[in-house]
Amino acid sequence: QGLGLKLEFLSHEGTTSVHWETLAKEINTVSFDFRKFFNAKFDIHALAGHDVFIKTWFENNDSFDRWLLASYYIEKFCDTGYICAALKEIKGYTNADIAQALLLTIFDLKDPEAYIEERRDVLAFVRKEGIILSDGVQKKLVEKLIGIAQTHGYPTALRYFSLVTNAEKALLIEWLGKGYIQRDAVKELYPDIYHYLGRTFGVKNAECKWLLSYFDDYKLAKVANSYSPNIEESIGSHNQDTATFYSWYNSFSNTRTLLHSRKDIDVYFWIDGLGFDWVPFIQQIISERNNDNYYLNEVLAARAELPTKTDINKKSLQLLTQQEYLPKSGDLDKYSHITRQYPQYIIDDFTLIRNTINDILNNNPGKKIAIVSDHGLSFLSQFLPGLNLPGLESDHGGRTALAKKPTIDSRYIILDDNKTLCALRHNSLCAKIHEGCGCHGGCTPEEVLVPVFIISSLPNASTWSASIEDFEISASNPVVKFKIKGIPIDQIAMVEYNGIEYQLNGGTGDLYSTPHLPLDASAQTILLKIGDKFHSFNLKLSLGTEEEDLFDF
């Protein structure tokens, strides 16, 4: 005031005497123009855009710089815009302060929908910074999101998610598990869970293709944090007893048998506890690196040896390479035995696998890579009581056990040593698996079946051909069938009908079919899409006709 510099706008919440003292050192009392000083300091001459503001904020970590930035923005542009509303609520100049203001301010505005797009834009910058907010802030955010869902519906509530916090990821997983929202609704918002729940592929044996739908059901049950009727029915049928189990188990070879004659593999990497449920998620991670010349060439399905433990399967995997040891590049197994809260263990495993795959790729450019596993994991045994069978020496939480004189029982198999037992279904042989823990050692498909990923710098040939089986589609059976040859292993056949995408169901040989389609007389074409290529087919719809009333004179 004494110098007549008109800097009153700098006095707002969060201002300290230290800020003023620092500014005073910068002031030339003879000629001082704040605008010129500001533009020179930040090399900014057009601050009006919220994207410029948030980018400049994260490029300048000093509290004094951020004080100037926020103060000037409020003074010049704060008659409109979400940044302005959030800055008026800011309590300090840390990353956590700006993140908290940007996350929560919108819930107190009269017309929050008007600010949705700008909030989404700036929070994308915040998300990249990996800012961790306090439990209190995350709890408040979740309460606000639940409130919107209850008053305006779940689709509206999804518009207010940012995924800056783990609490938001956890809430999305819980909503998916409870069926409040569908998988397609989170494709852009939370791609990790979207791709993890993608359709499983890679089992080629026609008699074992039931495993693909089993793994899809397994993932849904895992996300729902509950045991599902579909899983109960399937495991009861295919693991009913020793004979039914071995009928599908023996249809697969172990990893060493599949790869022993391969001379084209440059390096092998072992991810401990990586099961077949992770196939679509890892496919997506690799596809994100296509521009870096990493391509998924093959996905093979292998079986783990029984009991499905690391010490049993590790030795076989190590014989794959001429190196002194097979590098272990990730350890899902280690964390599965630690009690972790649902759904945090799902979120943590996404991060672990993504980081592991990217590290493998980054360190092996131009090489042909094989990623293998020793066994998978089940997160479903925690939902069922243990059998508490007498006279057993428990191992791996009772998924496997030793018995001196075992008797034949449909609840487990007896290995050739006539003393080792492996649980056939999800009930463990001894005590119940602890809540929040994964397990292995037994005979469920998620413990037994492991993936093999072959990755190289060369893409597969992307040529495929397709024909429609019958273009006449009736309302009584609204399913379109195709014969498709040459689908690349890392791609999934999709169709688009009436503006909505559907994933095709695999059948025998080259046959594929759509789920039941909601037929529309105005939509007479269907688009088959595989990768970045597509083909359109015309349809003839039979929707039924209204019968004439014979008694209407």
C-alpha positions, 0 to 999 in steps of 0.5 A, spaced: 500 500 500 505 504 501 508 503 494 502 504 491 503 497 487 495 495 488 497 488 490 491 487 494 489 481 490 495 477 493 492 477 500 487 471 500 487 464 504 494 461 504 498 467 504 503 468 509 508 473 511 514 469 508 510 470 501 510 477 502 517 477 504 520 473 498 516 478 493 519 484 496 526 482 494 523 481 487 520 488 487 524 494 484 521 500 487 522 505 481 518 501 476 515 495 478 509 492 473 506 485 476 504 483 470 510 483 466 514 480 472 509 475 472 509 473 465 517 473 465 517 469 471 513 463 468 514 465 461 507 465 460 503 470 456 496 467 455 494 464 462 486 464 461 486 456 459 485 452 465 490 447 462 496 452 462 494 453 469 495 446 471 501 445 467 504 451 470 502 449 477 506 442 477 512 445 473 513 450 479 514 446 486 515 452 490 510 455 495 511 462 493 511 461 485 504 457 486 502 463 491 503 468 485 500 463 480 494 462 484 493 469 486 494 472 479 489 467 476 483 468 481 484 476 480 484 475 472 480 470 470 475 468 476 469 470 474 468 463 470 471 456 470 472 450 475 479 452 476 477 459 479 472 455 484 477 450 486 482 456 487 477 460 492 477 453 496 484 452 496 488 452 503 495 451 501 500 450 496 502 443 496 499 438 491 495 435 496 492 442 497 490 443 489 488 435 488 483 436 494 480 442 492 479 440 485 476 433 487 471 436 492 469 443 490 464 441 485 460 438 490 458 444 493 457 448 486 450 450 484 450 447 477 456 442 478 454 439 471 457 445 468 464 444 470 464 437 469 469 437 463 474 442 465 474 438 472 475 432 468 481 435 464 485 438 470 484 432 474 487 428 468 494 432 470 493 431 477 492 423 476 499 423 472 502 426 479 500 420 483 498 424 489 496 420 495 490 424 499 489 423 506 484 417 508 479 423 511 479 426 504 478 420 500 472 418 505 469 424 504 469 424 496 466 417 496 461 419 501 459 424 495 459 419 490 455 415 493 450 420 495 450 422 487 449 415 485 443 415 490 439 421 488 441 421 481 443 414 479 449 411 478 451 413 470 451 420 473 455 418 479 460 416 474 461 422 471 464 425 477 469 419 478 477 422 477 481 415 479 486 420 482 484 416 489 484 408 490 478 409 494 475 411 487 478 405 484 475 401 490 468 404 489 468 402 482 470 395 483 465 394 488 459 397 484 461 392 478 461 386 483 454 388 485 452 389 478 450 397 479 454 398 473 456 394 467 463 393 465 462 397 458 461 403 463 468 403 466 472 402 459 475 409 459 474 411 466 478 405 469 481 401 463 485 396 468 478 393 471 475 393 464 480 389 460 481 384 466 474 382 465 475 382 458 473 375 455 478 370 456 481 366 450 487 362 449 484 355 450 484 351 443 481 344 445 474 344 443 473 339 449 476 344 454 473 351 451 468 351 457 474 353 461 474 360 457 467 361 460 469 358 467 475 364 467 470 369 465 465 367 471 471 366 476 473 373 474 466 376 476 466 372 482 473 375 484 470 382 483 464 381 486 467 378 492 463 372 493 462 365 491 457 365 485 452 359 482 456 359 476 462 357 479 459 352 484 455 349 478 461 348 473 466 346 478 461 341 481 461 338 474 468 338 471 471 337 478 466 332 481 471 327 482 478 324 480 476 322 473 472 328 471 478 332 473 483 328 469 479 328 463 480 335 462 487 336 466 490 331 461 488 335 455 494 340 457 501 339 457 506 343 462 510 349 460 516 345 459 513 340 454 510 346 450 516 350 449 522 345 450 523 344 442 522 352 441 529 355 438 526 362 437 525 364 444 531 369 446 529 370 453 524 367 459 521 370 465 517 367 470 511 371 474 510 367 480 503 365 481 500 368 474 494 364 472 490 364 466 485 369 468 490 375 467 490 373 459 486 379 457 489 384 461 496 382 459 494 382 452 492 389 453 498 392 456 502 389 450 498 392 445 499 399 449 506 398 447 505 396 439 508 403 437 514 401 441 515 394 437 512 389 442 507 385 439 503 379 442 504 373 438 502 367 441 498 365 448 498 358 450 495 354 455 499 350 460 498 346 466 501 346 472 504 340 475 500 337 482 500 339 487 500 346 484 506 349 488 512 353 486 517 348 489 514 342 484 513 347 478 519 351 479 525 346 477 521 344 470 521 351 468 528 353 470 530 347 465 527 352 459 533 356 459 541 355 459 542 361 464 544 359 471 537 361 473 530 363 470 529 370 472 523 371 477 520 378 474 514 378 479 511 375 485 503 375 485 504 369 490 508 372 495 502 377 496 497 372 495 498 369 502 498 376 506 491 378 508 489 384 504 483 388 504 478 387 498 478 390 493 485 393 494 488 386 493 485 387 486 488 394 485 495 392 487 495 386 483 493 390 477 499 395 478 504 389 480 503 386 473 503 392 469 509 394 472 512 387 471 510 386 464 513 393 462 519 392 465 520 386 462 519 389 455 523 395 456 529 391 458 529 386 452 528 391 446 528 387 439 528 380 443 523 374 443 520 373 450 517 368 453 513 369 460 511 363 464 508 361 470 509 356 475 501 356 478 495 360 478 491 363 484 484 362 487 481 368 491 474 364 492 476 359 497 476 364 502 468 364 501 467 357 503 468 353 509 474 348 510 473 341 510 477 340 517 478 333 515 481 329 520 488 326 520 491 330 515 498 334 515 496 341 512 500 344 506 498 351 503 492 352 507 489 346 506 489 346 498 494 340 499 495 336 505 499 329 507 495 323 509 498 317 512 493 312 510 488 316 505 481 313 503 478 315 496 474 321 497 470 325 491 473 331 495 480 330 493 485 327 489 490 322 491 497 323 487 501 317 485 505 317 492 499 315 495 500 320 501 499 327 497 492 330 497 489 336 493 483 339 494 478 338 487 474 344 489 474 350 493 473 348 500 480 347 503 481 340 506 483 343 513 481 350 515 478 355 512 483 360 507 483 367 511 479 372 508 483 377 503 488 371 501 489 367 495 491 360 495 494 355 491 496 347 491 489 345 489 486 342 483 481 348 481 482 351 474 485 358 476 490 354 480 492 349 475 492 353 468 497 358 467 499 362 461 505 362 456 506 369 452 510 369 446 512 376 445 516 379 439 518 385 435 514 383 429 506 383 429 502 377 427 499 377 420 493 381 420 489 378 414 483 374 416 476 372 412 469 372 414 462 370 411 456 370 414 452 363 416 445 366 415 443 373 413 436 372 415 435 373 423 428 372 426 426 375 433 425 368 436 433 367 435 436 374 434 443 371 433 448 372 427 453 367 426 459 368 422 465 363 419 471 367 421 478 364 419 485 367 421 483 371 427 490 374 430 491 371 437 492 378 440 485 380 437 478 379 439 472 379 434 467 384 435 461 386 432 457 393 432 449 393 431 445 399 432 451 403 435 452 398 440 458 393 440 458 386 442 463 381 443 463 374 439 462 367 442 467 362 440 464 356 437 466 349 434 472 350 429 471 357 425 464 358 427 462 365 432 456 367 434 453 374 437 449 374 443 442 375 443 441 382 439 436 387 440 433 387 433 431 394 430 427 394 424 431 401 422 438 397 423 439 392 417 447 392 417 452 389 422 459 391 422 464 385 424 471 388 427 477 385 428 483 389 430 483 395 426 479 392 420 472 391 419 467 388 414 459 390 413 454 385 412 447 386 410 441 383 414 434 381 413 430 381 419 424 378 421 421 381 427 414 378 426 407 381 424 401 383 428 395 378 426 389 381 423 383 380 428 378 375 425 372 378 429 373 385 427 367 387 423 
